[in-house]
Amino acid sequence: MQRSHAIILLFLALAALQGALLTIALRTGRARGRYGTIIREKQPRRFSRYVYSAYVMLLLCAGVILWALISPTSLPR
């Protein structure tokens, strides 16, 4: 298996996990944070920060996957 395939699979799994956690957080209004549960009604700023950081992580995963698809020779060996 080439290195680019391993990187693509790793970041696809990471994106799937992050997407599932984000979906659960948006549906329930609760997210598991570093220091306990974040509730949308009680801590709106922390909850929105959690949601925005999840979107940033998904964009980062998409960027890495796109990079690995477009230019697999530029990956370190």
PDB file of N, CA, C and O in Angstrom, chain B, residues numbered from 101:
ATOM      1  N   MET B 101       0.842  -1.176   0.000  1.00  0.00           N
ATOM      2  CA  MET B 101       0.000   0.000   0.000  1.00  0.00           C
ATOM      3  C   MET B 101       0.889   1.242   0.000  1.00  0.00           C
ATOM      4  O   MET B 101       1.830   1.341   0.787  1.00  0.00           O
ATOM      5  N   GLN B 102       0.595   2.151  -0.853  1.00  0.00           N
ATOM      6  CA  GLN B 102       1.404   3.362  -0.930  1.00  0.00           C
ATOM      7  C   GLN B 102       1.115   4.265   0.254  1.00  0.00           C
ATOM      8  O   GLN B 102       0.081   4.154   0.913  1.00  0.00           O
ATOM      9  N   ARG B 103       2.050   5.155   0.500  1.00  0.00           N
ATOM     10  CA  ARG B 103       1.933   6.070   1.631  1.00  0.00           C
ATOM     11  C   ARG B 103       0.722   6.991   1.486  1.00  0.00           C
ATOM     12  O   ARG B 103       0.060   7.302   2.476  1.00  0.00           O
ATOM     13  N   SER B 104       0.428   7.429   0.264  1.00  0.00           N
ATOM     14  CA  SER B 104      -0.698   8.344   0.077  1.00  0.00           C
ATOM     15  C   SER B 104      -2.030   7.660   0.417  1.00  0.00           C
ATOM     16  O   SER B 104      -2.941   8.310   0.931  1.00  0.00           O
ATOM     17  N   HIS B 105      -2.150   6.375   0.141  1.00  0.00           N
ATOM     18  CA  HIS B 105      -3.383   5.660   0.484  1.00  0.00           C
ATOM     19  C   HIS B 105      -3.568   5.574   1.990  1.00  0.00           C
ATOM     20  O   HIS B 105      -4.685   5.699   2.491  1.00  0.00           O
ATOM     21  N   ALA B 106      -2.483   5.362   2.705  1.00  0.00           N
ATOM     22  CA  ALA B 106      -2.563   5.279   4.165  1.00  0.00           C
ATOM     23  C   ALA B 106      -2.965   6.620   4.763  1.00  0.00           C
ATOM     24  O   ALA B 106      -3.760   6.673   5.701  1.00  0.00           O
ATOM     25  N   ILE B 107      -2.418   7.695   4.223  1.00  0.00           N
ATOM     26  CA  ILE B 107      -2.750   9.033   4.723  1.00  0.00           C
ATOM     27  C   ILE B 107      -4.209   9.361   4.416  1.00  0.00           C
ATOM     28  O   ILE B 107      -4.908   9.935   5.251  1.00  0.00           O
ATOM     29  N   ILE B 108      -4.665   9.002   3.228  1.00  0.00           N
ATOM     30  CA  ILE B 108      -6.055   9.260   2.863  1.00  0.00           C
ATOM     31  C   ILE B 108      -7.000   8.494   3.786  1.00  0.00           C
ATOM     32  O   ILE B 108      -7.984   9.054   4.269  1.00  0.00           O
ATOM     33  N   LEU B 109      -6.706   7.224   4.032  1.00  0.00           N
ATOM     34  CA  LEU B 109      -7.558   6.429   4.921  1.00  0.00           C
ATOM     35  C   LEU B 109      -7.565   6.970   6.342  1.00  0.00           C
ATOM     36  O   LEU B 109      -8.611   7.011   6.991  1.00  0.00           O
ATOM     37  N   LEU B 110      -6.405   7.382   6.824  1.00  0.00           N
ATOM     38  CA  LEU B 110      -6.303   7.931   8.179  1.00  0.00           C
ATOM     39  C   LEU B 110      -7.145   9.200   8.317  1.00  0.00           C
ATOM     40  O   LEU B 110      -7.889   9.353   9.286  1.00  0.00           O
ATOM     41  N   PHE B 111      -7.027  10.099   7.357  1.00  0.00           N
ATOM     42  CA  PHE B 111      -7.772  11.350   7.457  1.00  0.00           C
ATOM     43  C   PHE B 111      -9.255  11.173   7.136  1.00  0.00           C
ATOM     44  O   PHE B 111     -10.081  11.949   7.618  1.00  0.00           O
ATOM     45  N   LEU B 112      -9.606  10.174   6.337  1.00  0.00           N
ATOM     46  CA  LEU B 112     -11.027   9.867   6.144  1.00  0.00           C
ATOM     47  C   LEU B 112     -11.652   9.360   7.437  1.00  0.00           C
ATOM     48  O   LEU B 112     -12.778   9.726   7.774  1.00  0.00           O
ATOM     49  N   ALA B 113     -10.918   8.518   8.158  1.00  0.00           N
ATOM     50  CA  ALA B 113     -11.426   8.020   9.439  1.00  0.00           C
ATOM     51  C   ALA B 113     -11.553   9.152  10.454  1.00  0.00           C
ATOM     52  O   ALA B 113     -12.536   9.223  11.191  1.00  0.00           O
ATOM     53  N   LEU B 114     -10.561  10.033  10.490  1.00  0.00           N
ATOM     54  CA  LEU B 114     -10.606  11.178  11.398  1.00  0.00           C
ATOM     55  C   LEU B 114     -11.770  12.103  11.062  1.00  0.00           C
ATOM     56  O   LEU B 114     -12.455  12.593  11.960  1.00  0.00           O
ATOM     57  N   ALA B 115     -11.995  12.343   9.778  1.00  0.00           N
ATOM     58  CA  ALA B 115     -13.104  13.201   9.360  1.00  0.00           C
ATOM     59  C   ALA B 115     -14.449  12.557   9.675  1.00  0.00           C
ATOM     60  O   ALA B 115     -15.390  13.254  10.056  1.00  0.00           O
ATOM     61  N   ALA B 116     -14.555  11.248   9.523  1.00  0.00           N
ATOM     62  CA  ALA B 116     -15.806  10.564   9.851  1.00  0.00           C
ATOM     63  C   ALA B 116     -16.110  10.649  11.340  1.00  0.00           C
ATOM     64  O   ALA B 116     -17.254  10.885  11.729  1.00  0.00           O
ATOM     65  N   LEU B 117     -15.102  10.461  12.165  1.00  0.00           N
ATOM     66  CA  LEU B 117     -15.285  10.572  13.609  1.00  0.00           C
ATOM     67  C   LEU B 117     -15.673  11.993  14.004  1.00  0.00           C
ATOM     68  O   LEU B 117     -16.597  12.191  14.793  1.00  0.00           O
ATOM     69  N   GLN B 118     -14.973  12.971  13.459  1.00  0.00           N
ATOM     70  CA  GLN B 118     -15.276  14.367  13.785  1.00  0.00           C
ATOM     71  C   GLN B 118     -16.662  14.752  13.287  1.00  0.00           C
ATOM     72  O   GLN B 118     -17.385  15.475  13.973  1.00  0.00           O
ATOM     73  N   GLY B 119     -17.038  14.284  12.115  1.00  0.00           N
ATOM     74  CA  GLY B 119     -18.373  14.569  11.585  1.00  0.00           C
ATOM     75  C   GLY B 119     -19.470  13.955  12.431  1.00  0.00           C
ATOM     76  O   GLY B 119     -20.515  14.569  12.648  1.00  0.00           O
ATOM     77  N   ALA B 120     -19.233  12.742  12.909  1.00  0.00           N
ATOM     78  CA  ALA B 120     -20.229  12.097  13.773  1.00  0.00           C
ATOM     79  C   ALA B 120     -20.369  12.850  15.095  1.00  0.00           C
ATOM     80  O   ALA B 120     -21.484  13.071  15.567  1.00  0.00           O
ATOM     81  N   LEU B 121     -19.258  13.240  15.684  1.00  0.00           N
ATOM     82  CA  LEU B 121     -19.318  13.991  16.945  1.00  0.00           C
ATOM     83  C   LEU B 121     -19.993  15.351  16.763  1.00  0.00           C
ATOM     84  O   LEU B 121     -20.744  15.798  17.630  1.00  0.00           O
ATOM     85  N   LEU B 122     -19.721  16.002  15.636  1.00  0.00           N
ATOM     86  CA  LEU B 122     -20.347  17.293  15.362  1.00  0.00           C
ATOM     87  C   LEU B 122     -21.847  17.133  15.143  1.00  0.00           C
ATOM     88  O   LEU B 122     -22.629  17.958  15.615  1.00  0.00           O
ATOM     89  N   THR B 123     -22.253  16.098  14.445  1.00  0.00           N
ATOM     90  CA  THR B 123     -23.679  15.841  14.222  1.00  0.00           C
ATOM     91  C   THR B 123     -24.407  15.595  15.536  1.00  0.00           C
ATOM     92  O   THR B 123     -25.495  16.125  15.758  1.00  0.00           O
ATOM     93  N   ILE B 124     -23.813  14.800  16.394  1.00  0.00           N
ATOM     94  CA  ILE B 124     -24.416  14.525  17.701  1.00  0.00           C
ATOM     95  C   ILE B 124     -24.512  15.805  18.517  1.00  0.00           C
ATOM     96  O   ILE B 124     -25.530  16.052  19.164  1.00  0.00           O
ATOM     97  N   ALA B 125     -23.462  16.623  18.496  1.00  0.00           N
ATOM     98  CA  ALA B 125     -23.463  17.865  19.269  1.00  0.00           C
ATOM     99  C   ALA B 125     -24.527  18.834  18.766  1.00  0.00           C
ATOM    100  O   ALA B 125     -25.205  19.481  19.565  1.00  0.00           O
ATOM    101  N   LEU B 126     -24.677  18.936  17.450  1.00  0.00           N
ATOM    102  CA  LEU B 126     -25.665  19.867  16.909  1.00  0.00           C
ATOM    103  C   LEU B 126     -27.093  19.382  17.143  1.00  0.00           C
ATOM    104  O   LEU B 126     -27.993  20.200  17.335  1.00  0.00           O
ATOM    105  N   ARG B 127     -27.315  18.088  17.131  1.00  0.00           N
ATOM    106  CA  ARG B 127     -28.662  17.558  17.356  1.00  0.00           C
ATOM    107  C   ARG B 127     -29.088  17.643  18.814  1.00  0.00           C
ATOM    108  O   ARG B 127     -30.240  17.964  19.108  1.00  0.00           O
ATOM    109  N   THR B 128     -28.168  17.358  19.727  1.00  0.00           N
ATOM    110  CA  THR B 128     -28.532  17.291  21.139  1.00  0.00           C
ATOM    111  C   THR B 128     -28.285  18.598  21.887  1.00  0.00           C
ATOM    112  O   THR B 128     -28.893  18.837  22.930  1.00  0.00           O
ATOM    113  N   GLY B 129     -27.398  19.444  21.365  1.00  0.00           N
ATOM    114  CA  GLY B 129     -27.060  20.671  22.076  1.00  0.00           C
ATOM    115  C   GLY B 129     -26.043  20.443  23.186  1.00  0.00           C
ATOM    116  O   GLY B 129     -25.813  21.322  24.016  1.00  0.00           O
ATOM    117  N   ARG B 130     -25.442  19.270  23.198  1.00  0.00           N
ATOM    118  CA  ARG B 130     -24.432  18.926  24.197  1.00  0.00           C
ATOM    119  C   ARG B 130     -23.200  18.381  23.487  1.00  0.00           C
ATOM    120  O   ARG B 130     -23.302  17.653  22.499  1.00  0.00           O
ATOM    121  N   ALA B 131     -22.052  18.745  24.003  1.00  0.00           N
ATOM    122  CA  ALA B 131     -20.800  18.248  23.449  1.00  0.00           C
ATOM    123  C   ALA B 131     -19.864  17.894  24.589  1.00  0.00           C
ATOM    124  O   ALA B 131     -19.898  18.506  25.657  1.00  0.00           O
ATOM    125  N   ARG B 132     -19.038  16.908  24.348  1.00  0.00           N
ATOM    126  CA  ARG B 132     -18.061  16.523  25.359  1.00  0.00           C
ATOM    127  C   ARG B 132     -16.787  17.314  25.117  1.00  0.00           C
ATOM    128  O   ARG B 132     -16.130  17.152  24.088  1.00  0.00           O
ATOM    129  N   GLY B 133     -16.447  18.154  26.055  1.00  0.00           N
ATOM    130  CA  GLY B 133     -15.245  18.949  25.953  1.00  0.00           C
ATOM    131  C   GLY B 133     -14.140  18.420  26.832  1.00  0.00           C
ATOM    132  O   GLY B 133     -14.274  17.372  27.464  1.00  0.00           O
ATOM    133  N   ARG B 134     -13.068  19.141  26.865  1.00  0.00           N
ATOM    134  CA  ARG B 134     -11.914  18.736  27.649  1.00  0.00           C
ATOM    135  C   ARG B 134     -12.209  18.736  29.141  1.00  0.00           C
ATOM    136  O   ARG B 134     -11.739  17.861  29.869  1.00  0.00           O
ATOM    137  N   TYR B 135     -12.979  19.706  29.596  1.00  0.00           N
ATOM    138  CA  TYR B 135     -13.265  19.855  31.025  1.00  0.00           C
ATOM    139  C   TYR B 135     -14.712  19.533  31.370  1.00  0.00           C
ATOM    140  O   TYR B 135     -15.278  20.134  32.282  1.00  0.00           O
ATOM    141  N   GLY B 136     -15.312  18.599  30.657  1.00  0.00           N
ATOM    142  CA  GLY B 136     -16.681  18.202  30.956  1.00  0.00           C
ATOM    143  C   GLY B 136     -17.620  18.494  29.801  1.00  0.00           C
ATOM    144  O   GLY B 136     -17.199  18.820  28.691  1.00  0.00           O
ATOM    145  N   THR B 137     -18.888  18.369  30.093  1.00  0.00           N
ATOM    146  CA  THR B 137     -19.922  18.550  29.075  1.00  0.00           C
ATOM    147  C   THR B 137     -20.172  20.026  28.818  1.00  0.00           C
ATOM    148  O   THR B 137     -20.240  20.831  29.747  1.00  0.00           O
ATOM    149  N   ILE B 138     -20.308  20.369  27.542  1.00  0.00           N
ATOM    150  CA  ILE B 138     -20.611  21.734  27.123  1.00  0.00           C
ATOM    151  C   ILE B 138     -22.069  21.744  26.668  1.00  0.00           C
ATOM    152  O   ILE B 138     -22.445  21.002  25.761  1.00  0.00           O
ATOM    153  N   ILE B 139     -22.883  22.579  27.297  1.00  0.00           N
ATOM    154  CA  ILE B 139     -24.309  22.645  26.967  1.00  0.00           C
ATOM    155  C   ILE B 139     -24.587  23.971  26.265  1.00  0.00           C
ATOM    156  O   ILE B 139     -24.139  25.030  26.704  1.00  0.00           O
ATOM    157  N   ARG B 140     -25.329  23.892  25.175  1.00  0.00           N
ATOM    158  CA  ARG B 140     -25.579  25.077  24.342  1.00  0.00           C
ATOM    159  C   ARG B 140     -26.261  26.208  25.116  1.00  0.00           C
ATOM    160  O   ARG B 140     -25.891  27.370  24.947  1.00  0.00           O
ATOM    161  N   GLU B 141     -27.236  25.897  25.949  1.00  0.00           N
ATOM    162  CA  GLU B 141     -27.986  26.935  26.656  1.00  0.00           C
ATOM    163  C   GLU B 141     -27.174  27.565  27.785  1.00  0.00           C
ATOM    164  O   GLU B 141     -27.300  28.761  28.047  1.00  0.00           O
ATOM    165  N   LYS B 142     -26.354  26.778  28.445  1.00  0.00           N
ATOM    166  CA  LYS B 142     -25.610  27.293  29.601  1.00  0.00           C
ATOM    167  C   LYS B 142     -24.286  27.942  29.225  1.00  0.00           C
ATOM    168  O   LYS B 142     -23.853  28.895  29.872  1.00  0.00           O
ATOM    169  N   GLN B 143     -23.642  27.428  28.178  1.00  0.00           N
ATOM    170  CA  GLN B 143     -22.332  27.932  27.770  1.00  0.00           C
ATOM    171  C   GLN B 143     -22.311  28.143  26.255  1.00  0.00           C
ATOM    172  O   GLN B 143     -21.653  27.391  25.534  1.00  0.00           O
ATOM    173  N   PRO B 144     -23.020  29.151  25.773  1.00  0.00           N
ATOM    174  CA  PRO B 144     -23.124  29.309  24.314  1.00  0.00           C
ATOM    175  C   PRO B 144     -21.791  29.636  23.634  1.00  0.00           C
ATOM    176  O   PRO B 144     -21.555  29.211  22.503  1.00  0.00           O
ATOM    177  N   ARG B 145     -20.924  30.384  24.309  1.00  0.00           N
ATOM    178  CA  ARG B 145     -19.643  30.726  23.676  1.00  0.00           C
ATOM    179  C   ARG B 145     -18.744  29.508  23.543  1.00  0.00           C
ATOM    180  O   ARG B 145     -18.106  29.319  22.507  1.00  0.00           O
ATOM    181  N   ARG B 146     -18.687  28.683  24.577  1.00  0.00           N
ATOM    182  CA  ARG B 146     -17.876  27.461  24.506  1.00  0.00           C
ATOM    183  C   ARG B 146     -18.442  26.496  23.474  1.00  0.00           C
ATOM    184  O   ARG B 146     -17.691  25.843  22.750  1.00  0.00           O
ATOM    185  N   PHE B 147     -19.767  26.408  23.408  1.00  0.00           N
ATOM    186  CA  PHE B 147     -20.400  25.503  22.450  1.00  0.00           C
ATOM    187  C   PHE B 147     -20.120  25.966  21.018  1.00  0.00           C
ATOM    188  O   PHE B 147     -19.782  25.150  20.160  1.00  0.00           O
ATOM    189  N   SER B 148     -20.256  27.252  20.757  1.00  0.00           N
ATOM    190  CA  SER B 148     -19.988  27.744  19.404  1.00  0.00           C
ATOM    191  C   SER B 148     -18.512  27.589  19.051  1.00  0.00           C
ATOM    192  O   SER B 148     -18.185  27.318  17.896  1.00  0.00           O
ATOM    193  N   ARG B 149     -17.624  27.755  20.016  1.00  0.00           N
ATOM    194  CA  ARG B 149     -16.200  27.527  19.769  1.00  0.00           C
ATOM    195  C   ARG B 149     -15.944  26.059  19.420  1.00  0.00           C
ATOM    196  O   ARG B 149     -15.127  25.754  18.551  1.00  0.00           O
ATOM    197  N   TYR B 150     -16.645  25.162  20.102  1.00  0.00           N
ATOM    198  CA  TYR B 150     -16.530  23.734  19.804  1.00  0.00           C
ATOM    199  C   TYR B 150     -16.994  23.446  18.376  1.00  0.00           C
ATOM    200  O   TYR B 150     -16.338  22.709  17.639  1.00  0.00           O
ATOM    201  N   VAL B 151     -18.120  24.028  17.995  1.00  0.00           N
ATOM    202  CA  VAL B 151     -18.671  23.793  16.656  1.00  0.00           C
ATOM    203  C   VAL B 151     -17.738  24.358  15.587  1.00  0.00           C
ATOM    204  O   VAL B 151     -17.463  23.687  14.592  1.00  0.00           O
ATOM    205  N   TYR B 152     -17.253  25.578  15.780  1.00  0.00           N
ATOM    206  CA  TYR B 152     -16.352  26.178  14.794  1.00  0.00           C
ATOM    207  C   TYR B 152     -15.046  25.398  14.680  1.00  0.00           C
ATOM    208  O   TYR B 152     -14.527  25.223  13.577  1.00  0.00           O
ATOM    209  N   SER B 153     -14.514  24.933  15.795  1.00  0.00           N
ATOM    210  CA  SER B 153     -13.272  24.168  15.726  1.00  0.00           C
ATOM    211  C   SER B 153     -13.497  22.817  15.050  1.00  0.00           C
ATOM    212  O   SER B 153     -12.594  22.298  14.394  1.00  0.00           O
ATOM    213  N   ALA B 154     -14.688  22.245  15.203  1.00  0.00           N
ATOM    214  CA  ALA B 154     -14.997  20.991  14.505  1.00  0.00           C
ATOM    215  C   ALA B 154     -15.055  21.224  12.997  1.00  0.00           C
ATOM    216  O   ALA B 154     -14.566  20.400  12.224  1.00  0.00           O
ATOM    217  N   TYR B 155     -15.651  22.340  12.573  1.00  0.00           N
ATOM    218  CA  TYR B 155     -15.675  22.662  11.145  1.00  0.00           C
ATOM    219  C   TYR B 155     -14.268  22.903  10.606  1.00  0.00           C
ATOM    220  O   TYR B 155     -13.958  22.490   9.488  1.00  0.00           O
ATOM    221  N   VAL B 156     -13.419  23.558  11.376  1.00  0.00           N
ATOM    222  CA  VAL B 156     -12.032  23.789  10.957  1.00  0.00           C
ATOM    223  C   VAL B 156     -11.302  22.455  10.800  1.00  0.00           C
ATOM    224  O   VAL B 156     -10.531  22.269   9.858  1.00  0.00           O
ATOM    225  N   MET B 157     -11.546  21.542  11.717  1.00  0.00           N
ATOM    226  CA  MET B 157     -10.913  20.227  11.634  1.00  0.00           C
ATOM    227  C   MET B 157     -11.377  19.470  10.398  1.00  0.00           C
ATOM    228  O   MET B 157     -10.577  18.802   9.742  1.00  0.00           O
ATOM    229  N   LEU B 158     -12.669  19.571  10.074  1.00  0.00           N
ATOM    230  CA  LEU B 158     -13.174  18.921   8.865  1.00  0.00           C
ATOM    231  C   LEU B 158     -12.559  19.528   7.604  1.00  0.00           C
ATOM    232  O   LEU B 158     -12.237  18.809   6.658  1.00  0.00           O
ATOM    233  N   LEU B 159     -12.398  20.850   7.593  1.00  0.00           N
ATOM    234  CA  LEU B 159     -11.751  21.499   6.449  1.00  0.00           C
ATOM    235  C   LEU B 159     -10.288  21.098   6.331  1.00  0.00           C
ATOM    236  O   LEU B 159      -9.783  20.906   5.225  1.00  0.00           O
ATOM    237  N   LEU B 160      -9.609  20.970   7.459  1.00  0.00           N
ATOM    238  CA  LEU B 160      -8.222  20.537   7.448  1.00  0.00           C
ATOM    239  C   LEU B 160      -8.107  19.116   6.889  1.00  0.00           C
ATOM    240  O   LEU B 160      -7.224  18.837   6.078  1.00  0.00           O
ATOM    241  N   CYS B 161      -8.980  18.239   7.313  1.00  0.00           N
ATOM    242  CA  CYS B 161      -8.983  16.864   6.793  1.00  0.00           C
ATOM    243  C   CYS B 161      -9.246  16.852   5.293  1.00  0.00           C
ATOM    244  O   CYS B 161      -8.588  16.120   4.552  1.00  0.00           O
ATOM    245  N   ALA B 162     -10.191  17.647   4.847  1.00  0.00           N
ATOM    246  CA  ALA B 162     -10.496  17.717   3.414  1.00  0.00           C
ATOM    247  C   ALA B 162      -9.292  18.243   2.635  1.00  0.00           C
ATOM    248  O   ALA B 162      -8.998  17.759   1.542  1.00  0.00           O
ATOM    249  N   GLY B 163      -8.601  19.228   3.195  1.00  0.00           N
ATOM    250  CA  GLY B 163      -7.418  19.771   2.531  1.00  0.00           C
ATOM    251  C   GLY B 163      -6.302  18.749   2.411  1.00  0.00           C
ATOM    252  O   GLY B 163      -5.657  18.649   1.368  1.00  0.00           O
ATOM    253  N   VAL B 164      -6.074  17.995   3.466  1.00  0.00           N
ATOM    254  CA  VAL B 164      -5.017  16.968   3.427  1.00  0.00           C
ATOM    255  C   VAL B 164      -5.372  15.863   2.438  1.00  0.00           C
ATOM    256  O   VAL B 164      -4.511  15.394   1.694  1.00  0.00           O
ATOM    257  N   ILE B 165      -6.633  15.450   2.428  1.00  0.00           N
ATOM    258  CA  ILE B 165      -7.058  14.411   1.484  1.00  0.00           C
ATOM    259  C   ILE B 165      -6.919  14.904   0.052  1.00  0.00           C
ATOM    260  O   ILE B 165      -6.449  14.170  -0.817  1.00  0.00           O
ATOM    261  N   LEU B 166      -7.325  16.135  -0.195  1.00  0.00           N
ATOM    262  CA  LEU B 166      -7.194  16.708  -1.531  1.00  0.00           C
ATOM    263  C   LEU B 166      -5.734  16.811  -1.939  1.00  0.00           C
ATOM    264  O   LEU B 166      -5.383  16.511  -3.080  1.00  0.00           O
ATOM    265  N   TRP B 167      -4.887  17.232  -1.014  1.00  0.00           N
ATOM    266  CA  TRP B 167      -3.455  17.334  -1.284  1.00  0.00           C
ATOM    267  C   TRP B 167      -2.867  15.958  -1.612  1.00  0.00           C
ATOM    268  O   TRP B 167      -2.061  15.834  -2.535  1.00  0.00           O
ATOM    269  N   ALA B 168      -3.267  14.924  -0.860  1.00  0.00           N
ATOM    270  CA  ALA B 168      -2.751  13.575  -1.104  1.00  0.00           C
ATOM    271  C   ALA B 168      -3.249  13.027  -2.438  1.00  0.00           C
ATOM    272  O   ALA B 168      -2.553  12.241  -3.080  1.00  0.00           O
ATOM    273  N   LEU B 169      -4.439  13.430  -2.858  1.00  0.00           N
ATOM    274  CA  LEU B 169      -4.960  12.967  -4.145  1.00  0.00           C
ATOM    275  C   LEU B 169      -4.300  13.684  -5.323  1.00  0.00           C
ATOM    276  O   LEU B 169      -3.998  13.067  -6.345  1.00  0.00           O
ATOM    277  N   ILE B 170      -4.082  14.981  -5.171  1.00  0.00           N
ATOM    278  CA  ILE B 170      -3.534  15.769  -6.273  1.00  0.00           C
ATOM    279  C   ILE B 170      -2.044  15.547  -6.450  1.00  0.00           C
ATOM    280  O   ILE B 170      -1.560  15.396  -7.572  1.00  0.00           O
ATOM    281  N   SER B 171      -1.321  15.529  -5.345  1.00  0.00           N
ATOM    282  CA  SER B 171       0.140  15.464  -5.444  1.00  0.00           C
ATOM    283  C   SER B 171       0.702  14.411  -4.492  1.00  0.00           C
ATOM    284  O   SER B 171       1.304  14.767  -3.479  1.00  0.00           O
ATOM    285  N   PRO B 172       0.523  13.142  -4.786  1.00  0.00           N
ATOM    286  CA  PRO B 172       1.029  12.108  -3.868  1.00  0.00           C
ATOM    287  C   PRO B 172       2.549  12.026  -3.827  1.00  0.00           C
ATOM    288  O   PRO B 172       3.113  11.504  -2.865  1.00  0.00           O
ATOM    289  N   THR B 173       3.220  12.536  -4.861  1.00  0.00           N
ATOM    290  CA  THR B 173       4.687  12.465  -4.875  1.00  0.00           C
ATOM    291  C   THR B 173       5.319  13.466  -3.925  1.00  0.00           C
ATOM    292  O   THR B 173       6.490  13.321  -3.575  1.00  0.00           O
ATOM    293  N   SER B 174       4.572  14.483  -3.496  1.00  0.00           N
ATOM    294  CA  SER B 174       5.148  15.483  -2.597  1.00  0.00           C
ATOM    295  C   SER B 174       5.102  15.052  -1.140  1.00  0.00           C
ATOM    296  O   SER B 174       5.637  15.752  -0.280  1.00  0.00           O
ATOM    297  N   LEU B 175       4.472  13.912  -0.839  1.00  0.00           N
ATOM    298  CA  LEU B 175       4.404  13.424   0.542  1.00  0.00           C
ATOM    299  C   LEU B 175       5.761  12.880   0.958  1.00  0.00           C
ATOM    300  O   LEU B 175       6.480  12.310   0.136  1.00  0.00           O
ATOM    301  N   PRO B 176       6.118  13.050   2.223  1.00  0.00           N
ATOM    302  CA  PRO B 176       7.401  12.503   2.684  1.00  0.00           C
ATOM    303  C   PRO B 176       7.370  10.979   2.667  1.00  0.00           C
ATOM    304  O   PRO B 176       6.324  10.366   2.882  1.00  0.00           O
ATOM    305  N   ARG B 177       8.493  10.396   2.417  1.00  0.00           N
ATOM    306  CA  ARG B 177       8.574   8.923   2.344  1.00  0.00           C
ATOM    307  C   ARG B 177       9.116   8.354   3.606  1.00  0.00           C
ATOM    308  O   ARG B 177       9.254   7.136   3.724  1.00  0.00           O
TER     309      ARG B 177
END
